[in-house]
Amino acid sequence: MIARPGGAAVLAEVGAGLRGPHVPRILDEKPAVSWFELLTDNHLAEGGALRFQAEAIAERYPVTLHGVGMSLGGADALDTDYLRKVKGLADRTGAALVSEHLAFTCHAGWHVHELLPIPWTEECLRHVSERVRVAQDRLGRQILIENISAYFEFESSSLSETQFLEALCEETGCGMLLDVNNIFVNAANHGFDALDYLRHVPWRHVGEIHLAGHSRKGDLLVDTHAGPVSQEVLELYLQTQVYAADVPVLIEWDNDLPEWPVLLREVRQIEALRVSAARKIA
C-alpha cells in the first residue's frame, strides 16, 4: 500500500459533497456516509446558518474542505485574509484534508467564476510552487492540488500536466487530488488518451479522488457537475483502482441538484463498484 498524503488515512470509502438543501435531512437522519466535503468558500462567513451547518456536520462526520479562491496560478498577491479564514474553518471543523485547484481565478483584483488554466512551463512551476509553499505555511498544513477541466491549452507548455503536478508535489510537499471526470473531459476535448494519462499520474502523492457528472454542449464536453457520474467516467475510475484502491473517493453534484436519496444512492452504487473492483484486484 502506498503511503498517502497526511489526512487521507482518516477517511474511508466514498464521501459526498455537502450541499445546503441536503443538510437538514442529513442532520435529522444521520445516514451512514463515510465523510462529507465542504465547499470552502461557502463557509467562510463569521456567523450565520452556513457556519452552523458546517460545524454541525463536522461534529458527526469526518469532513474535508475544497476551495476555489486561492488562485494559486494567479499573478495577484495571495490573499492572506482569505487564507486566515480558510485556516479558521479547517481548525473549527477538524478538516482531514484541504484542497484547491491548479488554476487561477482572479487577476488585477477581478475575480472570475471560472477555474482558468495555466501553462505547463518551468517558469510557471516555480511561480506556483512558491505560492503553494506560502499557502501551506499560512494554513499550517499540507494541501491537495486538483487537476482541472481546461477548455484551451497553451502552446508555450514544455511539460505535461502530470509532469507539472509531480514536480509541484515533490518541490512543495503538497499532495494531489485526482479528478477523474476532468481527465475524461479533457481527453475528449483535446484528443489525448485518458488511460495513458493515468499511467503517468504521480500516484504516491494522490490523497483523494473526485467523481462527477459532465454535459455535452455540441462537440464539447463541459464539467458541469450536473447529473450522475457517466458510465465512461466510472470505467475510467475503475482503472485507477490498480494504482489507488485505498484512496478515498468523493462524489460531486452541484447543478440540477437531486433530492438527498438520489445522491445517497449514487454514493452506495460507487461504494459497491469500488468493493467489487478491489476483490477482482485481490
N, C-alpha and C positions, 0 to 999 in steps of 0.2 A: 504494500500500500504506500502510495506517495504521501510524503508529509505535506499537508495543506497549509495555506496562509492562516495566520492566527485568527481565531474566532469561528472558523468553519467547523471545527470539531464539535462545537456545542449544538450545531444544527443537524437535523436528520431528515432524510426523505424529501418530501415535496411540500413546499410552502406556497402561500397565496399572497398576492399583492393586496394590501388592505385599502379598501375604498369606502368613503364615508357612508353611502347608503346601506352598506352591509353591517356597519359597526353595531347598531342596536341589537340586531338578531344574533350576532356573534357573541356579544356580551351576555345576552339572555340564554342562549342555548349551549354555549361553551363547546362548540364542535371539536372533534378530535382532529385538529390540524396541527402539523408539527411546528410551524412557525409562520410569522407574517412579516412582510416587508412594508415599511412606511415610506411614502414619498417625502423625502426630507423637507422639500420646500413648502409642503402643505402644513407643516407642523412647527414652524419657527416662531410663531407669534408668542408673546409673553404670557398670554392667557387665552380664555375662550374655550369653546366646545372642542375644537380640534386638538388642543393641548390635553384636555381631559381624556379624549378618546385615545390618544396615543399612549398616555400613561396607564389608562385602564387596561388596554390590550397588553401592554408590556408587563403588567402585574400578573397576567395569566399565561402568556406565551413568550417564547424567545422571539425577538424582533431584530430586523436589520434596517439600515437606512440607505435609501437610494436617491441621489440628488442629481439636479441638472444645473445648479447655479454656480459652481466653482469656476467654470470657464478655464479649465486647465490648459487648453490650447490657445488661449487668447493672448493679446498683447497688452491689454489693460492690466494695471497692478492688481494682484489678488485682493479681494475684498476681505480684510481682516475681521470686520464686524460680522460678516456672513459666516466666516469660519468659527468665530466665537459662538455664534448661535447654534451652529451645527454641533460643536463640541458640547454645548449645554444640553442639547436634545439627546445626543448619544449617551451622555453621562446619566441623564434622568431616566432614560429607558433601558439602560444597560445593554445597548445595541451590540449584538455579536459581531456584526460587520458594518462597515460604512463604505459605500461605493459611489463612484462618479463615472462620467463618460469621457472618452478620449475625443474631445471636441472643444469648440469654443462657442459661447452663447452670448457674448457681448463684445462691443468694440466702440471705443471712444465714448464710453458711458451709455451707449444704446444697447438695450437688451432685446434679443430676438427670441421668439418662441419656437426655436428650432435648434437641433444639435448640428452644428456646421463642422465639416471635416477639415483636417489639417494635412499638409504634405508629409510624406514619409521620407524625411531627409535627416542627415546628421545634425544640421543646424537646429531643426525643429525638435529633434530628440533632446539635445542639450537644453533647449528652452523649456520644454515640458518637464524634463527631469528635475530641473531646479524648482519649478512651481510645485511639482508633486512633493519634493522634499520639504518645502516650506509648509505646504498644507498639512503634511503628516506631522511636522513639528508642532504646528499650531493645535492640531487635534489631539496630539499625544498618542497616536495610534496609526497602524497601517491602514491604507485604503485600498480598495479594489478598483481597477480601471476597466470599463466596459468598451468593447468594440461596438461601433455604431453602424446604423444603416446610412450609407452615403450615396447621394444621387449624382455626384460628379467626382472625378478624380483629378489629380494634379500631374501634369507632365513632368514636373521637377522631381517627383518622387524617385529616390535612388534605392530605397529599401522596400521590402514587402511589409504589409501590415503586421504579420506575425513576427518578422524580424524586429520591427519597431517596438512591439509590445514586449518581446523577450528582453531586449536591451533596456527598456524602461524599467521592467521589474528587477533586472539584475543591478542596475545603477542606483535605484532608489529604495529597494526593499518593498515596493508596493506589490500587490497581488493582481490577479486578473479575474474579471467577471466575464465569462464567455456567453454571449447571446447567440443562440443557435439560429433563431429566426433572422437576425441581422445578417448572419453568414449566408443563409439561404437567399434572402432578398438581394444582397449584393452580388452573389454568384449569378443569379438570374439576370440582374440588370446590367452587369459588367462583363458577363461571359467567362467567368473562371470556374474551376472545378471545386465545389464545396468540400468534397472528400479530401482533395489534396490540401486544402486549407487546414482541415482538421489534423492532417499528418504533421503539419508544421507548427501547430499550437504549442507554446511552452507549458505543457500540462502540469509540471511541478509547481507552477505559480497560480494555477486556477483554483479559486476558492469558492466559486458559486457559478451556477448555470441558470440562464433565463430562457424561458419559452414563451412565445406569444403568437397571436394571430396577425396576418397581414391581409392586404386587399390588392386587387388588380385594378389599375387605372390605365386602360388601353394596353399598351405594351409594357407598362412599368408596374413593378411590384412596389407597394408602399407599406412601410412598417406602421400600421395604424393601431395595433393592439385592439382591434375590433373583431370579435368572434373567437371561436375556439382555435387551438393550435391545429394547423393543417396536417394532413396525413404525411405530406412530403417533409415537413419540419420534424414531425415525430420520427420518421425513418432516419433522418439525419441525426437526431438526438440519440437514437439507438446506437449509432456508430461511435458516439462519444463514450459509451459505456466500456469500450475496450480500454480506454485511457483513464477514465474518471468515474468509475462506478460508485465511488464513495463521496462524490461531490454533491452537496445539497442543491436542489432544483427549485426554481420559483416560477409560478405561472403569473404572467402579467395580462390583465384585461382592463383596459381604460375607457374605450369608446364603445357605444352601444352596450353599455354595462348590463349584464343579465341580473336576474334575481339571484340571491345568495345560493340557493340549492343547485343552480346550474353551474356556478363556479366551483362549488364543493364537489360536484360530480366530476368536473374536469380534473380536479386535484386527485380524486380517487382513481380515475382512469389512468392517469400518468403514474401514480404510485404503483398500480398493478403492472403497467408496462415496464417500469423500472425493475420491479422484483422479478418479473419473467426474464428480462434481459440478463440480470445478474445470475440467475440459475443456469441459463444457457452458457454464459461465460465460464462459470464454475465447472 
